[in-house]
Amino acid sequence: MTTASALDPDTEHRIRDSISRQTLLTTLGVTVAELASGRVVLDLPYRADLCQQNGYVHAGAVTALADSACGYAAASLMPACRPP
């Protein structure tokens, strides 16, 4: 297993800035726990208002977290988009 390498400052800023503009993630209270090249770990604190009727965190919240973490992990490997 290889260890993820640190991101360059521009890429880290780009990823953190984009995450901070995701209104669903901010509504859910998601924070960045770890950022590395090809690895993004997001934290979703337990809140009762994010749970389904049996007290478990709703799969919709978990899926949004997983989708965002995977997308940003992939984006961390891509060069920044430059306008034409």
C-alpha positions as CSV (number, residue, x, y, z in Angstrom):
1,M,0.0,0.0,0.0
2,T,1.4,3.4,-0.9
3,T,1.1,6.5,1.2
4,A,-0.7,9.5,-0.3
5,S,1.6,12.5,-0.9
6,A,0.9,16.0,0.3
7,L,-0.9,18.4,-2.1
8,D,0.8,21.4,-3.5
9,P,-0.5,24.6,-1.9
10,D,-2.5,25.7,-5.0
11,T,-4.3,22.4,-5.4
12,E,-5.0,22.3,-1.7
13,H,-6.5,25.8,-1.8
14,R,-8.5,24.9,-4.9
15,I,-10.0,21.8,-3.3
16,R,-10.7,23.5,0.1
17,D,-12.2,26.5,-1.6
18,S,-14.5,24.3,-3.8
19,I,-15.6,22.3,-0.8
20,S,-16.4,25.4,1.2
21,R,-18.7,26.6,-1.7
22,Q,-20.7,23.3,-1.6
23,T,-23.9,24.5,0.2
24,L,-25.1,20.9,0.8
25,L,-21.9,20.0,2.6
26,T,-22.0,23.2,4.7
27,T,-25.6,22.5,5.6
28,L,-24.7,19.0,6.7
29,G,-21.8,20.4,8.7
30,V,-19.1,18.5,6.8
31,T,-15.5,19.4,7.5
32,V,-12.3,18.3,5.8
33,A,-10.5,15.8,8.0
34,E,-7.6,15.0,5.6
35,L,-6.4,16.1,2.1
36,A,-3.7,14.4,0.1
37,S,-3.0,13.6,-3.5
38,G,-5.8,11.2,-4.4
39,R,-7.2,11.1,-0.9
40,V,-9.9,13.3,0.6
41,V,-11.4,12.4,4.0
42,L,-14.5,14.3,5.0
43,D,-16.1,14.3,8.4
44,L,-19.9,14.3,9.0
45,P,-20.6,14.8,12.7
46,Y,-23.6,12.9,14.1
47,R,-26.7,15.0,14.3
48,A,-30.2,13.8,15.1
49,D,-31.7,15.9,12.4
50,L,-29.6,13.9,9.8
51,C,-31.0,10.6,10.9
52,Q,-33.8,8.5,9.5
53,Q,-36.7,7.2,11.7
54,N,-34.6,4.5,13.4
55,G,-31.8,6.8,14.6
56,Y,-29.2,6.0,12.0
57,V,-27.6,8.7,9.8
58,H,-29.6,8.8,6.6
59,A,-28.1,7.1,3.6
60,G,-28.7,10.2,1.6
61,A,-26.3,12.2,3.8
62,V,-23.7,9.4,3.8
63,T,-24.0,9.0,0.0
64,A,-23.5,12.8,-0.5
65,L,-20.4,12.6,1.7
66,A,-19.0,9.6,-0.2
67,D,-19.7,11.1,-3.6
68,S,-18.0,14.4,-2.6
69,A,-15.0,12.8,-1.1
70,C,-14.5,10.6,-4.1
71,G,-15.0,13.5,-6.5
72,Y,-12.5,15.7,-4.7
73,A,-10.0,12.9,-4.4
74,A,-10.1,12.5,-8.2
75,A,-10.0,16.3,-8.6
76,S,-6.8,16.5,-6.5
77,L,-5.0,14.5,-9.2
78,M,-6.2,16.7,-12.0
79,P,-4.5,20.0,-13.2
80,A,-6.4,23.1,-12.5
81,C,-8.9,24.1,-15.2
82,R,-7.6,27.1,-17.1
83,P,-10.1,29.3,-19.0
84,P,-9.6,29.3,-22.8
